Amino acid sequence: MTLSATASFCTSGSRRTPVPGARLLRPLLRGLLVGALALGIGCKKTETDATPAPGATAAAATPSAAPLTVGFIYVGSRQDYGYNQAHAKGASLLTGVKLREEENVPETVAVQKTMESMINLDGAKVLFPTSFGYFDPHILALAAKYPDVSFLHCGGLYSEGKHPKNVGSYFGYIDEAQYVAGVVAGGTTKTKKLGFIAAKPIPQVLRNINAYALGARSVNPEATVSVIFTGDWSLPVKEAEAANSLIDQGVDVLTSHVDSPKVIIESAERRGIFSTGYHASQAELAPKGYLTGAEWNWVTVYQAYLDKITKGEPWPHLVRGGLKEGFVKLSPYGEAVSEDTKKKADAAKAGLEAGTLVIFKGPLKGNDGKEILAAGVSQGQTDIELEKMNYLVEGVKGAIE
């Protein structure tokens, strides 16, 4: 997959350790700079050389033979079974670069210190600060200070003419994968009651909830999706309480949009119901009940960016993609998914990849009975109106507060 300014990308967007070197001077340099570039407490850094495959040539940003140093920064643990793990997995699959990674970096001035450390001590020329809240003011402040470093942020927030030229932003149409996961859930449920635990009712989250519900109801028109908003991205106690509450109400398939679905998937498995995942695969947490999941496939984005940067080619500042472009994918089907349901899910996936299936099209009503889209009206993935979503579709039980 290659990045271009025209293929599969929209024009506007929305949300959401190095080990000391063996050389003698490196520990001394770190000691001298630790006061100025102190890292947040609890942060852990890792250092990896991503060597190229046999016969491949390591790419570099300059004529030097040294591999390009690339930094990745995560707001949580790289093994959270969620948002951060998806990014870390993508980074681990890169070839021909030297990786510098740091986890548990909060969305405060701490991330600026981490970025400066990677630039000044590790020689990083490309940074992927992956958390939504890193962008403004932190990435923007460092981008102005280090114009020869490329800052590539997950979230789709870049605006042409407003933000620095060394800043880029990327995101994916994961609602496509959520739609297919909804088809699987709708085809598997016995109670016709699905549950969705979400952090906040922002447009991207609502888009995932609605896509999931529309997918489920495309194969099971009587299915409903009950939604509980926890109020923040990582509240494991509230997530567990929400999961048990929904199960007590008869829900037999659970999914979510939180930073780490781990607690929710484990709760579903413990209570003997089904689940579909988000961000990364949680299949190993629920060997009996895991049906599939909507996953990010970030290596596609990372490698395409780095290929252009190492060749000195222009790269797009705002990039989007879905199933067709390989930005998102589905977890393998679990054993509980029937062959009939697999065929229906595969057909939906094929339709989304071909562009013949449009998720948001009329006639479409909200769960308040009001018309959202009239018959014959559709909103494709690049429609800016989807970035403003403020409704829940018919069949979803819940309210936006």
C-alpha positions as CSV (number, residue, x, y, z in Angstrom):
1,M,0.0,0.0,0.0
2,T,1.3,3.5,-0.9
3,L,0.4,6.9,0.5
4,S,-0.9,9.5,-1.9
5,A,-2.6,12.8,-1.6
6,T,-5.6,11.6,-3.6
7,A,-6.3,7.9,-3.0
8,S,-8.7,7.0,-0.2
9,F,-8.1,10.1,1.9
10,C,-10.4,12.8,2.9
11,T,-9.6,16.5,3.1
12,S,-10.6,17.1,6.7
13,G,-10.5,15.1,9.9
14,S,-11.5,14.6,13.6
15,R,-10.3,12.4,17.1
16,R,-8.7,9.8,19.1
17,T,13.0,2.0,26.1
18,P,16.0,3.1,25.0
19,V,18.4,0.9,27.1
20,P,21.6,2.9,27.8
21,G,24.0,2.4,24.9
22,A,27.2,0.5,25.3
23,R,29.3,3.4,24.3
24,L,31.0,5.1,27.3
25,L,29.8,8.6,26.6
26,R,26.1,7.9,26.2
27,P,25.4,7.4,30.0
28,L,27.3,10.6,30.7
29,L,25.3,12.6,28.2
30,R,22.1,11.2,29.7
31,G,23.2,12.2,33.1
32,L,23.9,15.8,32.0
33,L,20.6,16.2,30.3
34,V,18.3,14.4,32.7
35,G,17.4,17.6,34.5
36,A,16.4,19.4,31.3
37,L,14.7,16.4,29.7
38,A,13.3,14.5,32.6
39,L,10.9,11.8,31.7
40,G,7.5,11.2,33.4
41,I,7.5,8.9,36.4
42,G,6.4,5.4,35.5
43,C,7.5,5.7,31.8
44,K,9.4,2.8,30.3
45,K,11.5,3.1,27.2
46,T,12.6,0.4,24.8
47,E,15.1,0.4,22.0
48,T,14.9,-1.9,19.0
49,D,16.7,-2.3,15.7
50,A,14.1,-3.3,13.1
51,T,16.5,-5.0,10.6
52,P,15.4,-5.4,7.0
53,A,14.5,-8.8,5.6
54,P,17.2,-10.8,3.9
55,G,18.2,-9.2,0.6
56,A,16.5,-5.9,1.6
57,T,18.3,-2.6,1.9
58,A,17.9,-0.5,5.1
59,A,16.4,2.8,4.2
60,A,17.9,6.0,5.6
61,A,16.7,9.7,5.5
62,T,20.2,10.7,4.2
63,P,22.8,9.1,2.0
64,S,24.3,7.6,5.3
65,A,24.1,3.8,5.6
66,A,22.7,4.2,9.2
67,P,19.0,3.2,9.5
68,L,16.5,5.9,10.2
69,T,15.7,6.4,13.9
70,V,11.9,6.5,14.5
71,G,10.3,7.2,17.8
72,F,6.9,5.9,19.1
73,I,5.2,7.3,22.1
74,Y,2.2,5.7,23.9
75,V,-0.1,7.1,26.5
76,G,-0.5,3.7,28.2
77,S,1.0,0.2,28.3
78,R,2.1,-1.4,25.1
79,Q,0.5,-4.6,26.4
80,D,-3.0,-3.2,27.2
81,Y,-4.9,-5.4,24.7
82,G,-6.2,-2.2,23.2
83,Y,-5.3,1.2,21.7
84,N,-1.6,1.3,22.7
85,Q,-1.0,-2.4,21.9
86,A,-2.4,-1.9,18.4
87,H,0.1,0.9,17.7
88,A,3.0,-1.0,19.3
89,K,2.3,-4.0,17.2
90,G,2.4,-1.9,14.1
91,A,5.8,-0.5,15.1
92,S,7.2,-3.9,15.8
93,L,6.5,-5.0,12.2
94,L,8.5,-2.2,10.6
95,T,11.8,-3.1,8.8
96,G,14.9,-1.1,8.0
97,V,14.6,1.4,10.9
98,K,15.8,1.8,14.4
99,L,12.9,2.0,16.9
100,R,12.7,4.1,20.1
101,E,9.6,3.5,22.1
102,E,8.2,5.0,25.4
103,E,5.0,3.9,27.1
104,N,2.8,5.4,29.8
105,V,3.5,9.0,28.8
106,P,0.6,11.3,29.8
107,E,-0.9,14.0,27.6
108,T,1.0,16.8,29.4
109,V,4.3,18.5,29.0
110,A,5.8,15.1,29.8
111,V,5.3,14.1,26.2
112,Q,7.3,17.2,25.0
113,K,10.2,16.1,27.2
114,T,10.0,12.6,25.8
115,M,10.0,13.9,22.2
116,E,12.9,16.1,22.9
117,S,14.8,13.2,24.4
118,M,14.2,11.1,21.4
119,I,15.3,13.9,19.1
120,N,18.4,15.1,21.0
121,L,19.7,11.9,22.6
122,D,18.5,9.2,20.1
123,G,18.7,11.2,16.9
124,A,15.1,10.5,15.9
125,K,14.1,12.1,12.7
126,V,10.5,10.8,12.6
127,L,8.2,10.7,15.6
128,F,4.8,8.9,15.9
129,P,3.2,10.3,19.1
130,T,0.1,8.1,19.1
131,S,-2.3,9.6,21.6
132,F,-5.0,12.0,20.6
133,G,-4.2,14.6,23.3
134,Y,-0.5,14.8,22.2
135,F,-1.4,17.0,19.2
136,D,-2.2,20.4,20.6
137,P,-0.2,22.0,22.1
138,H,2.6,19.5,22.5
139,I,3.3,18.3,18.9
140,L,2.6,21.7,17.5
141,A,5.1,23.3,19.9
142,L,7.9,20.8,19.1
143,A,7.3,20.8,15.4
144,A,8.0,24.6,15.3
145,K,11.2,24.1,17.3
146,Y,12.4,21.1,15.2
147,P,11.5,21.8,11.6
148,D,13.8,19.0,10.3
149,V,11.8,16.3,12.3
150,S,8.6,14.8,11.0
151,F,5.8,14.5,13.5
152,L,3.0,12.0,12.5
153,H,0.0,12.0,14.8
154,C,-2.9,9.6,15.1
155,G,-6.2,11.4,15.0
156,G,-6.8,13.2,11.7
157,L,-6.4,16.7,13.1
158,Y,-4.1,18.3,10.5
159,S,-5.4,21.4,8.8
160,E,-3.7,22.7,5.6
161,G,-2.4,26.2,6.0
162,K,-2.9,26.2,9.8
163,H,-0.4,23.6,11.0
164,P,3.4,23.2,10.3
165,K,4.5,21.5,7.2
166,N,6.5,18.9,9.1
167,V,3.3,17.6,10.8
168,G,1.1,14.9,9.5
169,S,-2.1,13.2,10.7
170,Y,-3.6,9.8,10.0
171,F,-6.7,7.8,11.0
172,G,-8.8,4.9,9.8
173,Y,-12.4,4.1,9.0
174,I,-12.7,1.5,11.7
175,D,-16.5,1.8,11.6
176,E,-16.2,-0.4,8.6
177,A,-14.8,-3.2,10.7
178,Q,-17.3,-2.4,13.4
179,Y,-20.1,-2.9,10.9
180,V,-18.8,-6.3,10.0
181,A,-18.4,-7.2,13.6
182,G,-22.0,-6.1,14.1
183,V,-23.1,-8.5,11.4
184,V,-21.3,-11.3,13.3
185,A,-22.9,-10.3,16.6
186,G,-26.3,-10.0,15.0
187,G,-26.0,-13.5,13.4
188,T,-24.8,-15.1,16.7
189,T,-27.0,-13.5,19.4
190,K,-29.7,-15.7,20.9
191,T,-31.4,-13.0,23.0
192,K,-31.2,-10.4,20.2
193,K,-29.7,-8.1,22.9
194,L,-26.2,-6.6,22.2
195,G,-24.3,-4.4,24.6
196,F,-21.8,-1.6,23.8
197,I,-19.7,0.0,26.5
198,A,-18.2,3.4,25.4
199,A,-16.1,6.1,26.9
200,K,-17.6,9.3,25.6
201,P,-20.4,10.2,23.1
202,I,-18.0,12.0,20.7
203,P,-18.6,11.7,16.9
204,Q,-16.1,8.9,16.3
205,V,-17.5,6.8,19.1
206,L,-21.1,7.4,18.0
207,R,-20.0,6.4,14.5
208,N,-18.7,3.1,15.8
209,I,-21.8,2.4,17.9
210,N,-24.2,3.2,15.0
211,A,-22.1,1.1,12.5
212,Y,-22.2,-1.8,14.8
213,A,-25.9,-1.6,15.3
214,L,-26.6,-1.2,11.6
215,G,-24.4,-4.2,10.8
216,A,-26.3,-6.3,13.4
217,R,-29.7,-5.2,12.2
218,S,-28.8,-5.9,8.6
219,V,-29.0,-9.6,9.4
220,N,-31.2,-9.5,12.5
221,P,-33.7,-6.6,12.3
222,E,-35.0,-7.3,15.8
223,A,-31.6,-6.9,17.4
224,T,-31.0,-4.0,19.7
225,V,-27.8,-2.5,21.1
226,S,-27.8,-1.1,24.6
227,V,-25.1,1.5,25.3
228,I,-23.5,2.6,28.5
229,F,-21.1,5.6,28.5
230,T,-18.5,5.4,31.3
231,G,-17.2,9.0,31.0
232,D,-13.6,8.4,30.2
233,W,-11.2,6.2,28.2
234,S,-9.8,4.0,30.9
235,L,-12.0,3.3,33.9
236,P,-11.8,-0.5,34.4
237,V,-14.0,-0.6,37.5
238,K,-16.8,1.3,35.7
239,E,-16.3,-0.9,32.6
240,A,-16.7,-4.1,34.7
241,E,-19.8,-2.7,36.4
242,A,-21.3,-1.7,33.0
243,A,-20.5,-5.2,31.6
244,N,-22.2,-7.0,34.4
245,S,-25.2,-4.6,34.3
246,L,-25.8,-5.3,30.6
247,I,-25.4,-9.0,31.1
248,D,-27.9,-8.9,33.9
249,Q,-30.3,-7.3,31.4
250,G,-30.1,-10.2,29.0
251,V,-27.3,-9.0,26.7
252,D,-25.4,-12.0,25.2
253,V,-22.8,-10.2,23.1
254,L,-20.6,-7.4,24.4
255,T,-18.3,-4.9,22.6
256,S,-16.8,-1.6,23.4
257,H,-15.0,1.6,22.5
258,V,-12.5,2.3,25.4
259,D,-8.8,2.4,25.4
260,S,-8.4,-1.2,26.7
261,P,-11.3,-3.7,26.2
262,K,-9.6,-6.2,28.4
263,V,-11.9,-6.0,31.5
264,I,-15.0,-6.1,29.3
265,I,-13.9,-9.1,27.3
266,E,-12.9,-10.9,30.4
267,S,-16.2,-10.1,32.1
268,A,-18.1,-11.4,29.1
269,E,-16.1,-14.7,29.1
270,R,-16.5,-15.1,32.8
271,R,-20.2,-14.7,32.6
272,G,-20.5,-17.1,29.7
273,I,-21.6,-14.7,26.9
274,F,-20.1,-13.7,23.6
275,S,-17.9,-10.7,22.8
276,T,-16.4,-8.8,19.9
277,G,-13.1,-6.9,20.3
278,Y,-11.8,-3.5,19.5
279,H,-8.4,-1.9,18.7
280,A,-6.4,-5.2,18.8
281,S,-7.3,-8.9,19.1
282,Q,-8.5,-10.0,22.5
283,A,-9.1,-13.5,21.4
284,E,-6.7,-15.1,23.9
285,L,-8.7,-13.5,26.7
286,A,-11.9,-15.2,25.6
287,P,-11.2,-18.5,23.9
288,K,-14.9,-19.6,24.1
289,G,-16.9,-16.4,23.5
290,Y,-14.7,-14.2,21.3
291,L,-16.5,-13.9,17.9
292,T,-14.3,-11.4,16.0
293,G,-13.1,-7.8,16.5
294,A,-12.4,-4.5,14.8
295,E,-8.6,-4.1,14.7
296,W,-6.2,-1.4,13.6
297,N,-3.5,-2.4,11.2
298,W,-1.1,0.5,11.7
299,V,2.0,-1.0,10.1
300,T,0.4,-0.2,6.7
301,V,0.3,3.5,7.5
302,Y,3.7,3.6,9.2
303,Q,5.6,1.8,6.5
304,A,4.0,3.9,3.7
305,Y,5.0,7.1,5.5
306,L,8.5,5.9,6.2
307,D,9.0,4.6,2.6
308,K,8.3,8.1,1.3
309,I,10.3,9.9,3.9
310,T,13.4,7.7,3.4
311,K,13.2,8.3,-0.3
312,G,12.9,12.1,0.1
313,E,9.5,12.1,-1.5
314,P,6.6,14.4,-0.5
315,W,4.1,12.7,1.9
316,P,0.5,13.6,2.5
317,H,-0.3,15.6,5.6
318,L,-3.8,14.0,6.1
319,V,-4.4,10.4,5.4
320,R,-7.4,8.1,5.9
321,G,-8.2,4.5,4.9
322,G,-10.4,1.6,5.7
323,L,-10.6,-2.1,4.9
324,K,-9.7,-1.7,1.3
325,E,-6.5,0.3,2.1
326,G,-5.5,-2.1,4.9
327,F,-5.7,0.5,7.7
328,V,-8.2,-1.7,9.6
329,K,-9.0,-5.4,9.7
330,L,-11.1,-8.1,11.3
331,S,-10.0,-10.5,13.9
332,P,-10.3,-14.2,12.8
333,Y,-13.7,-15.7,13.5
334,G,-14.2,-17.6,16.7
335,E,-15.4,-21.1,16.9
336,A,-18.9,-20.0,17.9
337,V,-19.5,-18.2,14.6
338,S,-21.7,-20.2,12.2
339,E,-20.8,-20.8,8.6
340,D,-23.9,-18.8,7.5
341,T,-22.9,-15.9,9.6
342,K,-19.3,-16.0,8.3
343,K,-20.7,-15.8,4.7
344,K,-22.8,-12.8,5.6
345,A,-19.9,-11.1,7.3
346,D,-17.6,-11.9,4.4
347,A,-20.1,-10.4,2.0
348,A,-20.4,-7.2,4.0
349,K,-16.6,-6.9,4.1
350,A,-16.4,-7.4,0.3
351,G,-19.1,-4.8,-0.2
352,L,-17.3,-2.2,1.9
353,E,-14.0,-2.9,0.2
354,A,-15.6,-2.5,-3.2
355,G,-17.5,0.6,-2.2
356,T,-20.9,-1.0,-3.1
357,L,-22.0,-1.1,0.6
358,V,-22.5,2.3,2.2
359,I,-23.0,2.2,6.0
360,F,-24.9,5.4,6.4
361,K,-27.7,5.7,3.9
362,G,-31.4,6.5,3.9
363,P,-34.0,5.8,4.9
364,L,-32.3,6.2,8.3
365,K,-33.9,7.2,11.6
366,G,-32.5,8.0,15.0
367,N,-33.5,6.2,18.1
368,D,-35.8,9.1,18.9
369,G,-37.8,8.4,15.7
370,K,-36.6,11.5,13.8
371,E,-35.4,11.2,10.2
372,I,-31.6,11.4,9.8
373,L,-31.3,10.5,6.1
374,A,-34.1,10.4,3.6
375,A,-34.5,7.6,1.2
376,G,-32.0,7.8,-1.6
377,V,-29.5,9.9,0.4
378,S,-26.2,8.4,1.5
379,Q,-23.1,9.6,3.2
380,G,-19.8,7.9,2.1
381,Q,-16.8,7.6,4.3
382,T,-15.2,10.9,3.2
383,D,-18.4,12.9,3.9
384,I,-17.6,15.6,6.4
385,E,-21.0,15.3,8.0
386,L,-20.0,12.0,9.5
387,E,-17.3,13.8,11.5
388,K,-20.1,15.8,13.2
389,M,-22.3,12.8,14.2
390,N,-24.5,13.6,17.2
391,Y,-27.2,10.9,17.1
392,L,-27.8,7.2,17.8
393,V,-29.7,5.2,15.2
394,E,-32.9,3.3,15.5
395,G,-32.3,0.1,17.5
396,V,-29.8,1.6,19.9
397,K,-30.9,1.9,23.5
398,G,-29.3,4.8,25.2
399,A,-28.9,8.6,25.2
400,I,-26.3,11.2,24.4
401,E,-25.9,13.3,27.5
